[in-house]
Amino acid sequence: MQENLQHPIFKKIQELADKEQIDCYVIGGYVRDHIMGRPFKNDVDVVVLGSGVDFATKLGEQLGTKVTVYKSFGTAMLVYDQINVEFVGARKESYRSNSRNPIVEDGTLEDDQNRRDFTINAMAYSLNESRYGQLVDPFSGLKDIENRVIRTPLDPNITFSDDPLRMMRAIRFATQLNFKVDIQAVKAIAENAERIKIISKERITDELNKIILSPKPSLGFKYLFDTGLLKYIFPAMDELAGVDIIDGKGHKDNFYHTLEVLDNVSTVSDDLWLRWAAIMHDIAKPATKRFDKRVGWTFHGHEDKGARMVPKLFADLKLPLNEKMKFVQKLVQLHLRPIVLAQAIITDSAVRRLLFEAGDDIDALMLLCHADVTTKNDFKRKKYRDNFELVKQKLKDVEERDQIRNWQPPVSGEDIMQLFDLGPGRIIGTIKNSMREAILEGEIANTREQALTYVKEKGQQLGLKLVKNLVHS
């Protein structure tokens, strides 16, 4: 088993451990990932039967490397040959009902493994020479890897009640690894779901983002929904679920549709914020749902209302309120536009407007809209996707000719003030807006020469006197 521990840092730990007559073990993620053949992430956790801080300090002196001590956690970390090694003394933990911060006491390796979140994270390799590389697996984590299941070492009700964040972690690991959550653990999450309220939004959203970045995020969201966690951590998404039927007319379940769109996006992009746009694109459908006897269910304006909802939803989830939020907001606002274009005769002016509003995010918008086609009707799906190809070609052609993406006005407000000897005022904006509309409608080309001619004529129509003739270049 010694091939498990080839990196030189392990031998250094072994030599000091034997010299000090202290038992040491590598535990957790390194062991799990090594057994599964997953890439090594350069993070190693070591359990010491004694003081982890004292052991790390001695090792740091021996290696001539800095040791960072986290007194409140009783841990210490050093970096050796680009490997982050964290040392902790073996311990046992007990919890109060209103906090996920444990009362910690010194313990045995068995105590330390008991407190671990999942069996696959409780496995350890011995680092002492007499048992070097030997696997210590008291909870059959190896078997759970073979069976592809996430299971807790102890009663899952105790594990999740003690630290409710572990409910999110169970679902996150299952989603990342394409495992199932053990049925007893699923029941325990459902029974303890409300306790997620004691966890900070930041910690919850960190786990949620990891689920979203998984190869197939819908696996995690189905667990979150089925266990009742979703209504506590992201109620607006939970409200998408369900189908109403009136006069025999129903609508699609917008929760499961959203998951399809999210999975579709995930097959073509690793961008977290594009995936968030997929999650949010229909978020306002519950608020805009209406029944019309003639046409059935409608969701008029859900893109506008959804875009208005995005900043508050981001704030509630402690997501960044910066350009990432604005990107998601823009895609929610525009997500119907390419679909409408794909259903109609595509005019140059409609394409110019879309390019103008989407700017550099046009490619991301097209990915989202392509993913939004989830109809099970093969004819409709082929028709939509063929039309999308026409829209994409039209976008390319119009952009090459008119250069509207990230458009800047060819005649500025300062130019207009010079032409008519004016100060800042509403009329400057009126002329600029009129020029922009003329360019987007194709009445004039997107050039300074044609724009200047248009601005002069427009100003004179509004009763302004031309006092300076600017050159076209």
Secondary structure as GFF3:
##gff-version 3
##sequence-region A 1 473
A	DSSP	three_ten_helix	2	5	.	.	.	ID=ss1
A	DSSP	alpha_helix	8	20	.	.	.	ID=ss2
A	DSSP	beta_strand	24	27	.	.	.	ID=ss3
A	DSSP	alpha_helix	29	36	.	.	.	ID=ss4
A	DSSP	beta_strand	43	48	.	.	.	ID=ss5
A	DSSP	alpha_helix	52	63	.	.	.	ID=ss6
A	DSSP	beta_strand	67	70	.	.	.	ID=ss7
A	DSSP	beta_strand	75	80	.	.	.	ID=ss8
A	DSSP	beta_strand	83	89	.	.	.	ID=ss9
A	DSSP	beta_strand	91	94	.	.	.	ID=ss10
A	DSSP	beta_strand	103	106	.	.	.	ID=ss11
A	DSSP	alpha_helix	109	114	.	.	.	ID=ss12
A	DSSP	three_ten_helix	119	121	.	.	.	ID=ss13
A	DSSP	beta_strand	124	126	.	.	.	ID=ss14
A	DSSP	three_ten_helix	129	131	.	.	.	ID=ss15
A	DSSP	beta_strand	135	136	.	.	.	ID=ss16
A	DSSP	alpha_helix	141	147	.	.	.	ID=ss17
A	DSSP	beta_strand	149	150	.	.	.	ID=ss18
A	DSSP	alpha_helix	156	162	.	.	.	ID=ss19
A	DSSP	alpha_helix	165	177	.	.	.	ID=ss20
A	DSSP	beta_strand	180	181	.	.	.	ID=ss21
A	DSSP	alpha_helix	183	192	.	.	.	ID=ss22
A	DSSP	three_ten_helix	193	198	.	.	.	ID=ss23
A	DSSP	alpha_helix	201	212	.	.	.	ID=ss24
A	DSSP	alpha_helix	218	226	.	.	.	ID=ss25
A	DSSP	alpha_helix	230	233	.	.	.	ID=ss26
A	DSSP	alpha_helix	235	238	.	.	.	ID=ss27
A	DSSP	beta_strand	245	246	.	.	.	ID=ss28
A	DSSP	beta_strand	249	250	.	.	.	ID=ss29
A	DSSP	alpha_helix	254	266	.	.	.	ID=ss30
A	DSSP	alpha_helix	272	280	.	.	.	ID=ss31
A	DSSP	alpha_helix	285	288	.	.	.	ID=ss32
A	DSSP	beta_strand	290	292	.	.	.	ID=ss33
A	DSSP	beta_strand	296	298	.	.	.	ID=ss34
A	DSSP	alpha_helix	302	316	.	.	.	ID=ss35
A	DSSP	alpha_helix	323	334	.	.	.	ID=ss36
A	DSSP	alpha_helix	337	343	.	.	.	ID=ss37
A	DSSP	alpha_helix	348	358	.	.	.	ID=ss38
A	DSSP	three_ten_helix	359	361	.	.	.	ID=ss39
A	DSSP	alpha_helix	362	371	.	.	.	ID=ss40
A	DSSP	alpha_helix	378	402	.	.	.	ID=ss41
A	DSSP	alpha_helix	413	420	.	.	.	ID=ss42
A	DSSP	alpha_helix	426	440	.	.	.	ID=ss43
A	DSSP	alpha_helix	448	461	.	.	.	ID=ss44
###
